[in-house]
């Protein structure tokens, strides 16, 4: 049986995997560990049915954790052979990862070091342009994991912002949505959710995009423009495997952004509602791919964000046969 104590290699890798971004920091994953395998399951107890009725965000979140795990194992000198959706009779069983000795030939220590440094930064970003070479590198990072990463041209930015705002208006009237947001944001303590220390204190500045989380503690000026570039992570199909792949690409892109010194923040709201998602697909992606998540990237303002909380390893890991 693999050792999953915090001091062990596999335990440390799972701890890093659990630092992945997730919708509302819900951390909707659980891990089952066997002799030579680590199994990733969606945790339906952490599904957000008001915001995410199809479970897309939940699977994307788990895909991000899966990629984090692969990066962490590779940096520790192990190889990870991944079997995605290995059990057709159990849709919650998202991946089985065989842990092998020998090291990954393309292990990236920089990505592993970026895992604890990455944050979902909801502040307005600086106005300095992101170099085109950086955007190309991020697109390549996503493409290597089975997804497309499209940079939103300036002329289409207003369309994406419109989709985000339309989603916000529609979701505000959904039964249970406001309660769900309140339960998962704005707290000062706890092991999950988006804490007040990581949320703006007031409304988003003009031109910025943000979900209506509970008010937080980050001071931003209403006249601060948001200089973020917008990327869309998309896939050719729209099924659980595509969602899982989109999550892996999201992890690859956000970690590469951190290595490049860029801040990032995923935006899932515009793909949670049918009409805004169709607008992104048809007007921004030319009907050629399904948008799975929007991502803000850019130069963070001064000031270090605290790390968002995470559940203890003992709460998310079980041993096979227990």
Phi and psi restraints in degrees (value plus and minus 20) as a CYANA .aco file:
   2 UNK   PHI     -82.2   -42.2
   2 UNK   PSI     120.3   160.3
   3 UNK   PHI     -99.5   -59.5
   3 UNK   PSI     102.6   142.6
   4 UNK   PHI    -135.0   -95.0
   4 UNK   PSI      -1.9    38.1
   5 UNK   PHI     -82.1   -42.1
   5 UNK   PSI     132.3   172.3
   6 UNK   PHI     -73.6   -33.6
   6 UNK   PSI     -47.9    -7.9
   7 UNK   PHI    -102.7   -62.7
   7 UNK   PSI     -31.9     8.1
   8 UNK   PHI    -100.3   -60.3
   8 UNK   PSI     143.2   183.2
   9 UNK   PHI     -83.0   -43.0
   9 UNK   PSI     -68.2   -28.2
  10 UNK   PHI     -88.4   -48.4
  10 UNK   PSI     -60.2   -20.2
  11 UNK   PHI     -81.6   -41.6
  11 UNK   PSI     -62.6   -22.6
  12 UNK   PHI     -85.7   -45.7
  12 UNK   PSI     -57.5   -17.5
  13 UNK   PHI     -86.1   -46.1
  13 UNK   PSI     -60.8   -20.8
  14 UNK   PHI     -87.2   -47.2
  14 UNK   PSI     -57.8   -17.8
  15 UNK   PHI     -79.1   -39.1
  15 UNK   PSI     -62.6   -22.6
  16 UNK   PHI     -88.0   -48.0
  16 UNK   PSI     -58.3   -18.3
  17 UNK   PHI     -79.2   -39.2
  17 UNK   PSI     -55.4   -15.4
  18 UNK   PHI     -95.1   -55.1
  18 UNK   PSI     -23.1    16.9
  19 UNK   PHI    -106.6   -66.6
  19 UNK   PSI     -17.1    22.9
  20 UNK   PHI     -84.5   -44.5
  20 UNK   PSI     133.9   173.9
  21 UNK   PHI     -88.6   -48.6
  21 UNK   PSI     125.0   165.0
  22 UNK   PHI    -166.4  -126.4
  22 UNK   PSI     135.5   175.5
  23 UNK   PHI     -78.6   -38.6
  23 UNK   PSI     105.4   145.4
  24 UNK   PHI      36.2    76.2
  24 UNK   PSI       1.1    41.1
  25 UNK   PHI      30.7    70.7
  25 UNK   PSI      21.1    61.1
  26 UNK   PHI     -98.8   -58.8
  26 UNK   PSI     -38.5     1.5
  27 UNK   PHI      31.4    71.4
  27 UNK   PSI      39.6    79.6
  28 UNK   PHI    -105.7   -65.7
  28 UNK   PSI      32.0    72.0
  29 UNK   PHI    -153.4  -113.4
  29 UNK   PSI     137.3   177.3
  30 UNK   PHI    -163.7  -123.7
  30 UNK   PSI     132.9   172.9
  31 UNK   PHI    -142.9  -102.9
  31 UNK   PSI     113.4   153.4
  32 UNK   PHI    -137.7   -97.7
  32 UNK   PSI     102.3   142.3
  33 UNK   PHI    -130.9   -90.9
  33 UNK   PSI     109.0   149.0
  34 UNK   PHI    -132.0   -92.0
  34 UNK   PSI    -175.7  -135.7
  35 UNK   PHI     -85.3   -45.3
  35 UNK   PSI     -65.9   -25.9
  36 UNK   PHI    -155.0  -115.0
  36 UNK   PSI      -7.2    32.8
  37 UNK   PHI    -151.7  -111.7
  37 UNK   PSI     131.4   171.4
  38 UNK   PHI    -141.3  -101.3
  38 UNK   PSI     102.0   142.0
  39 UNK   PHI    -124.3   -84.3
  39 UNK   PSI     113.3   153.3
  40 UNK   PHI    -125.5   -85.5
  40 UNK   PSI     106.6   146.6
  41 UNK   PHI    -142.7  -102.7
  41 UNK   PSI     127.1   167.1
  42 UNK   PHI     -94.5   -54.5
  42 UNK   PSI     118.1   158.1
  43 UNK   PHI    -118.2   -78.2
  43 UNK   PSI      78.8   118.8
  44 UNK   PHI     -85.6   -45.6
  44 UNK   PSI     -38.4     1.6
  45 UNK   PHI     -88.7   -48.7
  45 UNK   PSI     -31.6     8.4
  46 UNK   PHI    -136.3   -96.3
  46 UNK   PSI      -5.4    34.6
  47 UNK   PHI     -91.4   -51.4
  47 UNK   PSI     120.3   160.3
  48 UNK   PHI    -128.1   -88.1
  48 UNK   PSI      67.7   107.7
  49 UNK   PHI     -87.7   -47.7
  49 UNK   PSI     -46.8    -6.8
  50 UNK   PHI     -91.4   -51.4
  50 UNK   PSI     -68.2   -28.2
  51 UNK   PHI     -99.9   -59.9
  51 UNK   PSI     -50.4   -10.4
  52 UNK   PHI    -151.9  -111.9
  52 UNK   PSI      44.0    84.0
  53 UNK   PHI     -81.8   -41.8
  53 UNK   PSI     -48.5    -8.5
  54 UNK   PHI    -109.1   -69.1
  54 UNK   PSI     -28.4    11.6
  55 UNK   PHI      58.9    98.9
  55 UNK   PSI      -6.9    33.1
  56 UNK   PHI     -84.1   -44.1
  56 UNK   PSI     -69.5   -29.5
  57 UNK   PHI     -79.2   -39.2
  57 UNK   PSI     -58.2   -18.2
  58 UNK   PHI     -81.6   -41.6
  58 UNK   PSI     -65.1   -25.1
  59 UNK   PHI     -90.8   -50.8
  59 UNK   PSI     -58.7   -18.7
  60 UNK   PHI     -79.5   -39.5
  60 UNK   PSI     -63.0   -23.0
  61 UNK   PHI     -79.4   -39.4
  61 UNK   PSI     -64.2   -24.2
  62 UNK   PHI     -86.5   -46.5
  62 UNK   PSI     -54.7   -14.7
  63 UNK   PHI     -82.0   -42.0
  63 UNK   PSI     -58.5   -18.5
  64 UNK   PHI     -83.4   -43.4
  64 UNK   PSI     -60.7   -20.7
  65 UNK   PHI     -86.0   -46.0
  65 UNK   PSI     -56.5   -16.5
  66 UNK   PHI     -81.9   -41.9
  66 UNK   PSI     -65.3   -25.3
  67 UNK   PHI     -86.0   -46.0
  67 UNK   PSI     -61.4   -21.4
  68 UNK   PHI     -75.3   -35.3
  68 UNK   PSI     -63.1   -23.1
  69 UNK   PHI     -81.5   -41.5
  69 UNK   PSI     -64.8   -24.8
  70 UNK   PHI     -81.8   -41.8
  70 UNK   PSI     -62.5   -22.5
  71 UNK   PHI     -82.6   -42.6
  71 UNK   PSI     -64.7   -24.7
  72 UNK   PHI     -86.1   -46.1
  72 UNK   PSI     -62.6   -22.6
  73 UNK   PHI     -84.7   -44.7
  73 UNK   PSI     -61.6   -21.6
  74 UNK   PHI     -81.3   -41.3
  74 UNK   PSI     -59.8   -19.8
  75 UNK   PHI     -89.1   -49.1
  75 UNK   PSI     -41.8    -1.8
  76 UNK   PHI    -113.2   -73.2
  76 UNK   PSI     -13.5    26.5
  77 UNK   PHI      69.7   109.7
  77 UNK   PSI      -0.3    39.7
  78 UNK   PHI    -136.0   -96.0
  78 UNK   PSI     137.1   177.1
  79 UNK   PHI    -126.2   -86.2
  79 UNK   PSI     122.7   162.7
  80 UNK   PHI    -138.9   -98.9
  80 UNK   PSI      94.9   134.9
  81 UNK   PHI    -118.9   -78.9
  81 UNK   PSI      95.2   135.2
  82 UNK   PHI    -122.9   -82.9
  82 UNK   PSI     109.3   149.3
  83 UNK   PHI    -131.4   -91.4
  83 UNK   PSI      90.1   130.1
  84 UNK   PHI    -107.8   -67.8
  84 UNK   PSI     118.9   158.9
  85 UNK   PHI      26.9    66.9
  85 UNK   PSI      39.5    79.5
  86 UNK   PHI     -94.5   -54.5
  86 UNK   PSI     -35.1     4.9
  87 UNK   PHI    -146.2  -106.2
  87 UNK   PSI      77.4   117.4
  88 UNK   PHI     -79.0   -39.0
  88 UNK   PSI     -42.7    -2.7
  89 UNK   PHI    -102.9   -62.9
  89 UNK   PSI     -27.8    12.2
  90 UNK   PHI    -155.4  -115.4
  90 UNK   PSI      74.3   114.3
  91 UNK   PHI     -87.5   -47.5
  91 UNK   PSI     -35.9     4.1
  92 UNK   PHI    -101.2   -61.2
  92 UNK   PSI     -34.9     5.1
  93 UNK   PHI    -104.1   -64.1
  93 UNK   PSI      77.5   117.5
  94 UNK   PHI    -107.9   -67.9
  94 UNK   PSI     -49.1    -9.1
  95 UNK   PHI    -181.1  -141.1
  95 UNK   PSI     127.4   167.4
  96 UNK   PHI    -139.6   -99.6
  96 UNK   PSI     103.6   143.6
  97 UNK   PHI    -133.2   -93.2
  97 UNK   PSI      93.6   133.6
  98 UNK   PHI    -100.5   -60.5
  98 UNK   PSI     105.4   145.4
  99 UNK   PHI    -118.6   -78.6
  99 UNK   PSI      98.4   138.4
 100 UNK   PHI    -143.4  -103.4
 100 UNK   PSI     131.9   171.9
 101 UNK   PHI     -96.0   -56.0
 101 UNK   PSI     141.1   181.1
 102 UNK   PHI      98.3   138.3
 102 UNK   PSI     -38.7     1.3
 103 UNK   PHI      63.1   103.1
 103 UNK   PSI     127.6   167.6
 104 UNK   PHI    -101.1   -61.1
 104 UNK   PSI     112.3   152.3
 105 UNK   PHI     -84.1   -44.1
 105 UNK   PSI     -46.2    -6.2
 106 UNK   PHI    -132.3   -92.3
 106 UNK   PSI       8.7    48.7
 107 UNK   PHI     -77.9   -37.9
 107 UNK   PSI     117.1   157.1
 108 UNK   PHI    -139.6   -99.6
 108 UNK   PSI      82.6   122.6
 109 UNK   PHI     -86.5   -46.5
 109 UNK   PSI     -49.5    -9.5
 110 UNK   PHI     -84.1   -44.1
 110 UNK   PSI     -60.5   -20.5
 111 UNK   PHI     -84.1   -44.1
 111 UNK   PSI     -62.1   -22.1
 112 UNK   PHI     -82.1   -42.1
 112 UNK   PSI     -60.9   -20.9
 113 UNK   PHI     -86.9   -46.9
 113 UNK   PSI     -45.2    -5.2
 114 UNK   PHI     -98.0   -58.0
 114 UNK   PSI     -37.2     2.8
 115 UNK   PHI     -77.5   -37.5
 115 UNK   PSI     -73.1   -33.1
 116 UNK   PHI     -92.6   -52.6
 116 UNK   PSI     -34.5     5.5
 117 UNK   PHI    -108.8   -68.8
 117 UNK   PSI     -43.0    -3.0
 118 UNK   PHI     -87.1   -47.1
 118 UNK   PSI     122.0   162.0
 119 UNK   PHI    -156.4  -116.4
 119 UNK   PSI     134.8   174.8
 120 UNK   PHI    -110.2   -70.2
 120 UNK   PSI      85.0   125.0
 121 UNK   PHI    -118.8   -78.8
 121 UNK   PSI      90.9   130.9
 122 UNK   PHI    -113.1   -73.1
 122 UNK   PSI     -13.7    26.3
 123 UNK   PHI     -98.6   -58.6
 123 UNK   PSI     138.5   178.5
 124 UNK   PHI     -82.3   -42.3
 124 UNK   PSI     120.1   160.1
 125 UNK   PHI    -111.6   -71.6
 125 UNK   PSI     141.9   181.9
 126 UNK   PHI     -85.7   -45.7
 126 UNK   PSI     142.4   182.4
 127 UNK   PHI    -106.3   -66.3
 127 UNK   PSI     -24.9    15.1
 128 UNK   PHI     -85.6   -45.6
 128 UNK   PSI     116.1   156.1
 129 UNK   PHI     -88.6   -48.6
 129 UNK   PSI     126.6   166.6
 130 UNK   PHI    -103.0   -63.0
 130 UNK   PSI     103.5   143.5
 131 UNK   PHI     -75.3   -35.3
 131 UNK   PSI     122.1   162.1
 132 UNK   PHI     -78.5   -38.5
 132 UNK   PSI     -52.9   -12.9
 133 UNK   PHI     -84.5   -44.5
 133 UNK   PSI     -54.6   -14.6
 134 UNK   PHI     -85.8   -45.8
 134 UNK   PSI     -65.4   -25.4
 135 UNK   PHI     -80.6   -40.6
 135 UNK   PSI     -62.1   -22.1
 136 UNK   PHI     -82.8   -42.8
 136 UNK   PSI     -59.4   -19.4
 137 UNK   PHI     -85.3   -45.3
 137 UNK   PSI     -60.1   -20.1
 138 UNK   PHI     -85.4   -45.4
 138 UNK   PSI     -61.3   -21.3
 139 UNK   PHI     -81.4   -41.4
 139 UNK   PSI     -60.6   -20.6
 140 UNK   PHI     -85.4   -45.4
 140 UNK   PSI     -56.5   -16.5
 141 UNK   PHI     -82.9   -42.9
 141 UNK   PSI     -61.2   -21.2
 142 UNK   PHI     -90.4   -50.4
 142 UNK   PSI     -60.9   -20.9
 143 UNK   PHI     -82.6   -42.6
 143 UNK   PSI     -51.1   -11.1
 144 UNK   PHI     -89.7   -49.7
 144 UNK   PSI     -26.7    13.3
 145 UNK   PHI    -139.5   -99.5
 145 UNK   PSI       3.6    43.6
 146 UNK   PHI      65.7   105.7
 146 UNK   PSI      -2.6    37.4
 147 UNK   PHI    -148.3  -108.3
 147 UNK   PSI     144.9   184.9
 148 UNK   PHI    -121.5   -81.5
 148 UNK   PSI     121.5   161.5
 149 UNK   PHI    -140.7  -100.7
 149 UNK   PSI      90.8   130.8
 150 UNK   PHI    -124.8   -84.8
 150 UNK   PSI     107.9   147.9
 151 UNK   PHI    -100.0   -60.0
 151 UNK   PSI     110.4   150.4
 152 UNK   PHI    -100.6   -60.6
 152 UNK   PSI      94.4   134.4
 153 UNK   PHI     -82.8   -42.8
 153 UNK   PSI     130.1   170.1
 154 UNK   PHI     -72.1   -32.1
 154 UNK   PSI     -55.7   -15.7
 155 UNK   PHI     -89.2   -49.2
 155 UNK   PSI     -38.0     2.0
 156 UNK   PHI    -124.2   -84.2
 156 UNK   PSI     -21.7    18.3
 157 UNK   PHI     -80.6   -40.6
 157 UNK   PSI     -61.4   -21.4
 158 UNK   PHI     -82.9   -42.9
 158 UNK   PSI     -51.4   -11.4
 159 UNK   PHI     -86.8   -46.8
 159 UNK   PSI     -62.3   -22.3
 160 UNK   PHI     -85.7   -45.7
 160 UNK   PSI     -62.9   -22.9
 161 UNK   PHI     -81.8   -41.8
 161 UNK   PSI     -57.0   -17.0
 162 UNK   PHI     -85.1   -45.1
 162 UNK   PSI     -61.1   -21.1
 163 UNK   PHI     -81.5   -41.5
 163 UNK   PSI     -60.8   -20.8
 164 UNK   PHI     -84.5   -44.5
 164 UNK   PSI     -63.4   -23.4
 165 UNK   PHI     -91.5   -51.5
 165 UNK   PSI     -55.2   -15.2
 166 UNK   PHI     -83.9   -43.9
 166 UNK   PSI     -61.8   -21.8
 167 UNK   PHI     -81.5   -41.5
 167 UNK   PSI     -61.3   -21.3
 168 UNK   PHI     -81.2   -41.2
 168 UNK   PSI     -63.4   -23.4
 169 UNK   PHI     -85.2   -45.2
 169 UNK   PSI     -64.0   -24.0
 170 UNK   PHI     -86.9   -46.9
 170 UNK   PSI     -65.1   -25.1
 171 UNK   PHI     -86.9   -46.9
 171 UNK   PSI     -50.5   -10.5
 172 UNK   PHI     -79.8   -39.8
 172 UNK   PSI     -45.5    -5.5
 173 UNK   PHI    -117.3   -77.3
 173 UNK   PSI     -19.1    20.9
 174 UNK   PHI     -96.4   -56.4
 174 UNK   PSI     115.5   155.5
 175 UNK   PHI     -78.1   -38.1
 175 UNK   PSI     108.4   148.4
 176 UNK   PHI      65.9   105.9
 176 UNK   PSI     -29.6    10.4
 177 UNK   PHI     -88.0   -48.0
 177 UNK   PSI     -67.5   -27.5
 178 UNK   PHI     -82.0   -42.0
 178 UNK   PSI     -59.1   -19.1
 179 UNK   PHI     -84.6   -44.6
 179 UNK   PSI     -61.8   -21.8
 180 UNK   PHI     -80.9   -40.9
 180 UNK   PSI     -64.8   -24.8
 181 UNK   PHI     -80.7   -40.7
 181 UNK   PSI     -63.4   -23.4
 182 UNK   PHI     -84.5   -44.5
 182 UNK   PSI     -56.3   -16.3
 183 UNK   PHI     -90.6   -50.6
 183 UNK   PSI     -48.7    -8.7
 184 UNK   PHI    -128.1   -88.1
 184 UNK   PSI      -8.2    31.8
 185 UNK   PHI    -169.5  -129.5
 185 UNK   PSI     133.8   173.8
 186 UNK   PHI      70.3   110.3
 186 UNK   PSI     -23.2    16.8
 187 UNK   PHI     -94.2   -54.2
 187 UNK   PSI     139.1   179.1
 188 UNK   PHI    -118.6   -78.6
 188 UNK   PSI     -40.5    -0.5
 189 UNK   PHI    -156.6  -116.6
 189 UNK   PSI     147.8   187.8
 190 UNK   PHI     107.5   147.5
 190 UNK   PSI     149.6   189.6
 191 UNK   PHI    -124.0   -84.0
 191 UNK   PSI     -15.7    24.3
 192 UNK   PHI    -175.2  -135.2
 192 UNK   PSI    -196.5  -156.5
 193 UNK   PHI      57.7    97.7
 193 UNK   PSI     151.6   191.6
 194 UNK   PHI    -116.2   -76.2
 194 UNK   PSI      89.0   129.0
 195 UNK   PHI     -93.1   -53.1
 195 UNK   PSI     141.3   181.3
 196 UNK   PHI     -80.7   -40.7
 196 UNK   PSI     -48.4    -8.4
 197 UNK   PHI     -87.3   -47.3
 197 UNK   PSI     -33.8     6.2
 198 UNK   PHI    -133.6   -93.6
 198 UNK   PSI      -4.7    35.3
 199 UNK   PHI    -144.0  -104.0
 199 UNK   PSI     124.3   164.3
 200 UNK   PHI     -82.3   -42.3
 200 UNK   PSI     128.9   168.9
 201 UNK   PHI     -96.5   -56.5
 201 UNK   PSI     -44.5    -4.5
 202 UNK   PHI    -154.7  -114.7
 202 UNK   PSI    -187.0  -147.0
 203 UNK   PHI     -81.9   -41.9
 203 UNK   PSI     134.0   174.0
 204 UNK   PHI     -85.7   -45.7
 204 UNK   PSI     121.9   161.9
 205 UNK   PHI     -81.2   -41.2
 205 UNK   PSI     140.3   180.3
 206 UNK   PHI     -77.7   -37.7
 206 UNK   PSI     111.1   151.1
 207 UNK   PHI      70.6   110.6
 207 UNK   PSI     -35.0     5.0
 208 UNK   PHI    -104.8   -64.8
 208 UNK   PSI     143.8   183.8
 209 UNK   PHI    -146.3  -106.3
 209 UNK   PSI     115.5   155.5
 210 UNK   PHI    -181.3  -141.3
 210 UNK   PSI     127.2   167.2
 211 UNK   PHI     -98.1   -58.1
 211 UNK   PSI     135.8   175.8
 212 UNK   PHI    -102.2   -62.2
 212 UNK   PSI      44.7    84.7
 213 UNK   PHI     -89.7   -49.7
 213 UNK   PSI     149.3   189.3
 214 UNK   PHI     -80.8   -40.8
 214 UNK   PSI     129.8   169.8
 215 UNK   PHI     -78.6   -38.6
 215 UNK   PSI     124.4   164.4
 216 UNK   PHI    -138.9   -98.9
 216 UNK   PSI    -170.7  -130.7
 217 UNK   PHI    -137.0   -97.0
 217 UNK   PSI     -25.4    14.6
 218 UNK   PHI     -97.8   -57.8
 218 UNK   PSI     104.6   144.6
 219 UNK   PHI    -106.3   -66.3
 219 UNK   PSI      98.7   138.7
 220 UNK   PHI    -149.2  -109.2
 220 UNK   PSI     127.8   167.8
 221 UNK   PHI    -110.0   -70.0
 221 UNK   PSI     115.8   155.8
 222 UNK   PHI     -79.0   -39.0
 222 UNK   PSI     -43.5    -3.5
 223 UNK   PHI    -113.2   -73.2
 223 UNK   PSI     -14.0    26.0
 224 UNK   PHI     -97.7   -57.7
 224 UNK   PSI      95.8   135.8
 225 UNK   PHI     -93.3   -53.3
 225 UNK   PSI     134.2   174.2
 226 UNK   PHI    -117.3   -77.3
 226 UNK   PSI      94.8   134.8
 227 UNK   PHI    -111.4   -71.4
 227 UNK   PSI      -1.9    38.1
 228 UNK   PHI     -86.2   -46.2
 228 UNK   PSI     123.6   163.6
 229 UNK   PHI    -106.7   -66.7
 229 UNK   PSI     130.2   170.2
 230 UNK   PHI    -132.3   -92.3
 230 UNK   PSI     112.4   152.4
 231 UNK   PHI    -138.5   -98.5
 231 UNK   PSI     131.2   171.2
 232 UNK   PHI    -140.8  -100.8
 232 UNK   PSI     104.0   144.0
 233 UNK   PHI    -112.4   -72.4
 233 UNK   PSI     102.1   142.1
 234 UNK   PHI    -154.1  -114.1
 234 UNK   PSI     142.5   182.5
 235 UNK   PHI    -155.6  -115.6
 235 UNK   PSI     139.2   179.2
 236 UNK   PHI     -94.5   -54.5
 236 UNK   PSI     -47.1    -7.1
 237 UNK   PHI    -135.9   -95.9
 237 UNK   PSI     155.0   195.0
 238 UNK   PHI    -159.4  -119.4
 238 UNK   PSI      59.3    99.3
 239 UNK   PHI    -166.5  -126.5
 239 UNK   PSI     153.4   193.4
 240 UNK   PHI     -75.9   -35.9
 240 UNK   PSI     -55.1   -15.1
 241 UNK   PHI     -85.7   -45.7
 241 UNK   PSI     -60.7   -20.7
 242 UNK   PHI     -83.6   -43.6
 242 UNK   PSI     -60.4   -20.4
 243 UNK   PHI     -84.1   -44.1
 243 UNK   PSI     -62.6   -22.6
 244 UNK   PHI     -82.1   -42.1
 244 UNK   PSI     -64.3   -24.3
 245 UNK   PHI     -83.2   -43.2
 245 UNK   PSI     -59.0   -19.0
 246 UNK   PHI     -82.0   -42.0
 246 UNK   PSI     -57.8   -17.8
 247 UNK   PHI     -86.2   -46.2
 247 UNK   PSI     -59.8   -19.8
 248 UNK   PHI     -82.6   -42.6
 248 UNK   PSI     -61.2   -21.2
 249 UNK   PHI     -85.9   -45.9
 249 UNK   PSI     -59.3   -19.3
 250 UNK   PHI     -78.3   -38.3
 250 UNK   PSI     -65.1   -25.1
 251 UNK   PHI     -80.9   -40.9
 251 UNK   PSI     -66.4   -26.4
 252 UNK   PHI     -81.5   -41.5
 252 UNK   PSI     -60.8   -20.8
 253 UNK   PHI     -91.0   -51.0
 253 UNK   PSI     -64.5   -24.5
 254 UNK   PHI     -89.4   -49.4
 254 UNK   PSI     -54.9   -14.9
 255 UNK   PHI     -90.3   -50.3
 255 UNK   PSI     -60.2   -20.2
 256 UNK   PHI     -84.6   -44.6
 256 UNK   PSI     -58.3   -18.3
 257 UNK   PHI     -79.8   -39.8
 257 UNK   PSI     -62.6   -22.6
 258 UNK   PHI     -83.1   -43.1
 258 UNK   PSI     -59.7   -19.7
 259 UNK   PHI     -80.9   -40.9
 259 UNK   PSI     -56.4   -16.4
 260 UNK   PHI    -100.9   -60.9
 260 UNK   PSI     -20.9    19.1
 261 UNK   PHI      66.4   106.4
 261 UNK   PSI      -6.8    33.2
 262 UNK   PHI    -117.5   -77.5
 262 UNK   PSI     128.7   168.7
 263 UNK   PHI    -108.7   -68.7
 263 UNK   PSI     140.5   180.5
 264 UNK   PHI    -170.2  -130.2
 264 UNK   PSI     139.9   179.9
 265 UNK   PHI    -177.8  -137.8
 265 UNK   PSI      98.1   138.1
 266 UNK   PHI     -93.0   -53.0
 266 UNK   PSI     126.3   166.3
 267 UNK   PHI    -146.3  -106.3
 267 UNK   PSI      87.8   127.8
 268 UNK   PHI    -116.8   -76.8
 268 UNK   PSI     -37.6     2.4
 269 UNK   PHI     -74.3   -34.3
 269 UNK   PSI     -65.1   -25.1
 270 UNK   PHI     -88.4   -48.4
 270 UNK   PSI     -33.1     6.9
 271 UNK   PHI    -121.9   -81.9
 271 UNK   PSI     -19.1    20.9
 272 UNK   PHI    -107.1   -67.1
 272 UNK   PSI     -32.8     7.2
 273 UNK   PHI    -141.7  -101.7
 273 UNK   PSI     116.0   156.0
 274 UNK   PHI     -80.2   -40.2
 274 UNK   PSI     -70.1   -30.1
 275 UNK   PHI     -86.1   -46.1
 275 UNK   PSI     -68.9   -28.9
 276 UNK   PHI     -81.5   -41.5
 276 UNK   PSI     -54.7   -14.7
 277 UNK   PHI     -86.2   -46.2
 277 UNK   PSI     -60.3   -20.3
 278 UNK   PHI     -84.6   -44.6
 278 UNK   PSI     -55.6   -15.6
 279 UNK   PHI     -82.3   -42.3
 279 UNK   PSI     -64.4   -24.4
 280 UNK   PHI     -82.4   -42.4
 280 UNK   PSI     -63.5   -23.5
 281 UNK   PHI     -81.8   -41.8
 281 UNK   PSI     -67.9   -27.9
 282 UNK   PHI    -105.2   -65.2
 282 UNK   PSI     -62.0   -22.0
 283 UNK   PHI    -108.8   -68.8
 283 UNK   PSI     -45.3    -5.3
 284 UNK   PHI    -126.7   -86.7
 284 UNK   PSI     -59.7   -19.7
 285 UNK   PHI    -121.5   -81.5
 285 UNK   PSI     -11.6    28.4
 286 UNK   PHI      37.5    77.5
 286 UNK   PSI       7.9    47.9
 287 UNK   PHI      49.4    89.4
 287 UNK   PSI      -8.2    31.8
 288 UNK   PHI    -115.4   -75.4
 288 UNK   PSI     -29.5    10.5
 289 UNK   PHI    -177.7  -137.7
 289 UNK   PSI     140.7   180.7
 290 UNK   PHI    -117.4   -77.4
 290 UNK   PSI     101.3   141.3
 291 UNK   PHI     -88.7   -48.7
 291 UNK   PSI     114.4   154.4
 292 UNK   PHI    -131.1   -91.1
 292 UNK   PSI     -50.8   -10.8
 293 UNK   PHI    -185.5  -145.5
 293 UNK   PSI     128.4   168.4
 294 UNK   PHI    -120.6   -80.6
 294 UNK   PSI     125.3   165.3
 295 UNK   PHI    -152.9  -112.9
 295 UNK   PSI     106.9   146.9
 296 UNK   PHI    -107.8   -67.8
 296 UNK   PSI     114.8   154.8
 297 UNK   PHI    -153.9  -113.9
 297 UNK   PSI     134.0   174.0
 298 UNK   PHI     146.4   186.4
 298 UNK   PSI    -187.8  -147.8
 299 UNK   PHI    -113.5   -73.5
 299 UNK   PSI     101.8   141.8
 300 UNK   PHI     -88.8   -48.8
 300 UNK   PSI     128.0   168.0
 301 UNK   PHI     -90.6   -50.6
 301 UNK   PSI     148.7   188.7
 302 UNK   PHI     -81.5   -41.5
 302 UNK   PSI     131.5   171.5
 303 UNK   PHI      86.0   126.0
 303 UNK   PSI     108.6   148.6
 304 UNK   PHI    -105.3   -65.3
 304 UNK   PSI     110.3   150.3
 305 UNK   PHI     -99.1   -59.1
 305 UNK   PSI     123.1   163.1
 306 UNK   PHI     -91.3   -51.3
 306 UNK   PSI     138.2   178.2
 307 UNK   PHI     -93.7   -53.7
 307 UNK   PSI     117.9   157.9
 308 UNK   PHI     -93.0   -53.0
 308 UNK   PSI     133.9   173.9
 309 UNK   PHI     -89.5   -49.5
 309 UNK   PSI     138.9   178.9
 310 UNK   PHI    -156.6  -116.6
 310 UNK   PSI     129.5   169.5
 311 UNK   PHI     -91.1   -51.1
 311 UNK   PSI     136.2   176.2
 312 UNK   PHI     -87.3   -47.3
 312 UNK   PSI     131.9   171.9
 313 UNK   PHI     -77.5   -37.5
 313 UNK   PSI     -58.0   -18.0
 314 UNK   PHI     -84.2   -44.2
 314 UNK   PSI     -38.8     1.2
 315 UNK   PHI    -105.6   -65.6
 315 UNK   PSI     -37.9     2.1
 316 UNK   PHI    -137.6   -97.6
 316 UNK   PSI     -28.2    11.8
 317 UNK   PHI    -136.7   -96.7
 317 UNK   PSI     114.0   154.0
 318 UNK   PHI    -148.3  -108.3
 318 UNK   PSI     134.3   174.3
 319 UNK   PHI    -115.0   -75.0
 319 UNK   PSI     120.0   160.0
 320 UNK   PHI     -77.8   -37.8
 320 UNK   PSI     107.9   147.9
 321 UNK   PHI      79.1   119.1
 321 UNK   PSI     -30.6     9.4
